[in-house]
Amino acid sequence: MKSAVEDTMSDFPRVTRDPDMMGGVACIRGMRVTVGMILGNLGAGVTVERLLELYPYLERDDLLEALRYGAWLASEREIRLETAA
């Protein structure tokens, strides 16, 4: 049976997490290109086209999936539990 994390990660097949690579940070397709690096560049105004020029081994779908993964992470919510008195 899959864990919740494995099940969620199957929604993002291009995003990989390996504790032996990049400290377990989310990367693209097992490469040393982190989702955070992609999102940081896009947030700083670097265009998709420019990122694809700078990193020719990346595909447009890699960048789109990094965006989807970042949106999924940002949609987390904290549920407060009442403490027993």
N, C-alpha and C positions, 0 to 999 in steps of 0.2 A: 504494500500500500504506500502511495506517495505521501510525503509530508506536505503541509500547507505551502511551505516555501517552494518545494519542487513543483507543486501543482501551479503556483503562481508563475514561476519562472518558465513553465512550458508555454505561457501566454506570450513570452518574449524570447523566442528561439535564438535571436541574434545576440542577446545579452547573456554573458557567461560570468560566473563567479567561481573562482578557484583560489582557495586559501594559499596555494603555492605560487600564485602569480599576482603581482601588484597588491599583495596583502589581502586578497579576497575582495577587492573593490570591483564593482560591476564594470566589465569590459565588453568590447564588441568582438564577437566570434572568436574568442580565445586569444585575441591579439592584445598587445600592450597599449591599446587605445581605450581610455576610460570613458564611460558615459559622462562623467563629470567634465572631462576635457571638452567633449563635444558640446555639451550644454553651456559651458562657460564661454566657449567661442561664439556660439550662436547668440547668447545673451549679450555679448560684447559687440555684436553687429557684424561678425564675420558671416558672409553668406554661405548657403549650402554649396553653391557652385565653387566658391573659393576654397572651402574645406575639402571638396572633392579634388581640386587641383593640388592642394598642399599634401593630401593623403590619398594618392591614387589607388591604394589598395582598399579604400573604403568605397562602399556603394551607397547610393541615395537611400535605399531601404535601411541601411545601418543607421543613418542619421535620423530618419523618421522614427525608427524603433527606439532610439535613444530618447527622443522627445516623448514618445508614448510612455516609456519606462519612467522618465522623470515626472511626467504628469501623474502616473500611478502612485509614485512615492509621495508626491505632494498632496494626494487625496487622502492620505492616512488621517485618521482622526483619533483623538484620545478620548477614552470613555472613563469618566470618573466613577469610582465605586464608593458607595457609602461605607464609612467605617463603623464598626460596631461600637456602641457606647458602653 
